[in-house]
């Protein structure tokens, strides 16, 4: 085979075929994007000179020469999987490469992949090909991408999984990254800490709340030990841990951490520093989640004033602060103050980001919700209709935000007593939830109950009762018999039986539901009292 490799140096263009074949043999045998093997990093490795258009053409010529010998296959119809190398050939070439050369090939291949991988991620087929080629490079080269520090490609690949919503694979990827980084660089190395931060973020997105909290705690301990508790990085880690607690519903644990982070940033950075403004906003959000609306509103008002003064009225952080204050006003029932803020926020998003930006679409949906909360349904419905149409066009019909928009429009039709419009929208929402989220997702369970209620209001009992029964069975299976949503679903079944004049069935369901509500929720809970009143009315 060495004679064969020597022969490669004689192929046109002289001296390049060996290098391009070596690069291809550490990448994915199922297909390599042509941009990886003809980009500046690859050409520089092959020629030893800075790449230009002439260098790209030389690389293409070398690939053509290799294809004529059958060492590579070229699929000119695919930009994502253009170059293929048989796995056997790849294994033979890798074994022939001397260790120093193999290291150079590894680093050059990583450089070439990173160079061909734009941010944000390209179209899904190319993104998938780049991920697969990175995985192949890692399998072939072991720890070579870790000396003396992790190659940036390693971070790019993990971030791509998160951006693509692949939370399970992302968690697995970062767990492996941490194992290698702790072993080679040590747990206190900045890249080990960065990988642990990424792991915690992936765990949060995957709903692994306790795991995310553990990862955040470890990151905070390491940074406080290395940098001290008042260092900006330590303060950031404390905020991240607080956010993990808040995401897990542990508001009591989150608030003191947010308060400490704010105090630390005010001391170290000053009251008007952007990071301090962010910390103040985070604390207000935590207060709001805890029901401390007066405290939250006061801080949101100050945060908005500070952001407008420091960053201007159209800065993204200012827009976020304005939206948060509007939400706090809405939660406190101060809709006359909330709606103008929502309107101003939408105008700012449209002006700064454009009408089709996802944040603009969210701002439009938020304003529609405020209108609906204020009973201004004629204003809310057109906004919800436009938001749904725009999200279908911009995000696609299967995006979770699109599905949510469908449900919001259905609910607003329902409140407006437009049942002929509401029922089809609720039916579509349920179909979309089942397709996008799955049959056991909480959004799907909610969609079942909403559709059943719409059928009931439309006097379509023959469809309402089976839907209520299905919703109850799914809640019992997914959430458990004692979950509050299950108890509500059981009461709804009883009410449906009563509407259908199935009095004996209704009494049996109400009796069981009352006993369960008294045991689980207590005798004074609103649902308990509602069931008790319904049972008394039917039994009396």
Secondary structure, DSSP 8 states (H G I E B T S, - for coil): -HHHHHHHTTSSSTTTHHHHHHHHTTS-TT-B-HHHHSSHHHHHHHHSS---HHHHHHHHHHHHHHHHTTSSEE-TT-SSS-EE--HHHHHHHHHHS-HHHHHHHHHHHHHHHHHT--SS---HHHHHHHHHHHHHHHHHHTTGGGSSS--HHHHHHHHHHHHTT-HHHHHHHHHHHHHHHHHHT-TTSHHHHHHHHHHHHHHHHTT-HHHHHHHHHHHHHHHHHHH-TTSHHHHHHHHHHHHHHHHTT-HHHHHHHHHHHHHHHHHHH-TTSHHHHHHHHHHHHHHHHTT-HHHHHHHHHHHHHHHHHHH-TTSHHHHHHHHHHHHHHHHTT-HHHHHHHHHHHHHHHHHHH-TTSHHHHHHHHHHHHHHHHTT-HHHHHHHHHHHHHHHHHHT-TTSHHHHHHHHHHHHHHHHTT-HHHHHHHHHHHHHHHHHHT-TTSHHHHHHHHHHHHHHHHTT-HHHHHHHHHHHHHHHHHHT-TTSHHHHHHHHHHHHHHHHTT-HHHHHHHHHHHHHHHHHHT-TTSHHHHHHHHHHHHHH-
